[in-house]
Every structure is written in C-alpha cells, then in structure tokens.
C-alpha cells in the first residue's frame, strides 16, 4: 500500500507548513557557525604563530649573545693579555725616546698607558748618552 504524500494529509501538511521557516533559519545558523569557525581558528593560529616567532627571535638574540658576543669578548680579553705581556717584555732600556713614544702613543687610549709614565720617560737617557753600565748594547 502506498502512503499519501505529506502535503495531501492535513496533519503532516500543517507540521511542514508551520515549521518550514524554522528549518531554513536553523540551516542558515548552522552555516554561519560553520563559516565563523575556520575564521576564529585562523585568528587563533595567527596569534600563536606570532608568539612562536617572537620566542624564536628572543632565543636567537640570546644565542647570539652567549655564543658570539661573549666568546668574542673572551677572545679579546685573551688578546689583551697577550699584548700586555708583549709590552711588558719590550726591552725599553734598549729603545730610544722616539721608540718609547711610539709604543706609548699606540697604547695611549688604553689602560696600558699607565705602564709608561712621564717620570719613566724623563728618566730615560737621550740618544747621545751612553747606556747605563751593565745594560746590553743596542748596537750589534
């Protein structure tokens, strides 16, 4: 036996007629929610991506500071110590005043200028004076 179409029967026709707009409204709301969900997801992903990028940049700066900058400062301090040892070993008693002035001018802006004081330079003999007794001669 065949059933009559719902529109011919008065009870299903009433139900379909009275709730027809509700079905359309509900489908539109579901569609709005489905369209809004990816947009919210993309906004959240974008903010998290920006946060991760900020953490990466901060981490790169910290790594740069510890690996590159600090190792460079450590190496430069080692080089400064080597230069200090070199200057301390310079045979100043063999050098003339011009040579000592050249060394002094080289280290004038550094802490090493404390090694060559004015009193020391004034006490040096002129080029015409013979070296002090017991000092090696500069002539070879």
C-alpha positions, 0 to 999 in steps of 0.5 A, a space after each residue: 500500500 502506498 502512503 499519501 504524500 505529506 502535503 495531501 494529509 492535513 496533519 503532516 501538511 500543517 507540521 511542514 507548513 508551520 515549521 518550514 521557516 524554522 528549518 531554513 533559519 536553523 540551516 542558515 545558523 548552522 552555516 554561519 557557525 560553520 563559516 565563523 569557525 575556520 575564521 576564529 581558528 585562523 585568528 587563533 593560529 595567527 596569534 600563536 604563530 606570532 608568539 612562536 616567532 617572537 620566542 624564536 627571535 628572543 632565543 636567537 638574540 640570546 644565542 647570539 649573545 652567549 655564543 658570539 658576543 661573549 666568546 668574542 669578548 673572551 677572545 679579546 680579553 685573551 688578546 689583551 693579555 697577550 699584548 700586555 705581556 708583549 709590552 711588558 717584555 719590550 726591552 725599553 732600556 734598549 729603545 730610544 725616546 722616539 721608540 718609547 713614544 711610539 709604543 706609548 702613543 699606540 697604547 695611549 687610549 688604553 689602560 696600558 698607558 699607565 705602564 709608561 709614565 712621564 717620570 719613566 720617560 724623563 728618566 730615560 737617557 737621550 740618544 747621545 748618552 751612553 747606556 747605563 753600565 751593565 745594560 746590553 748594547 743596542 748596537 750589534 
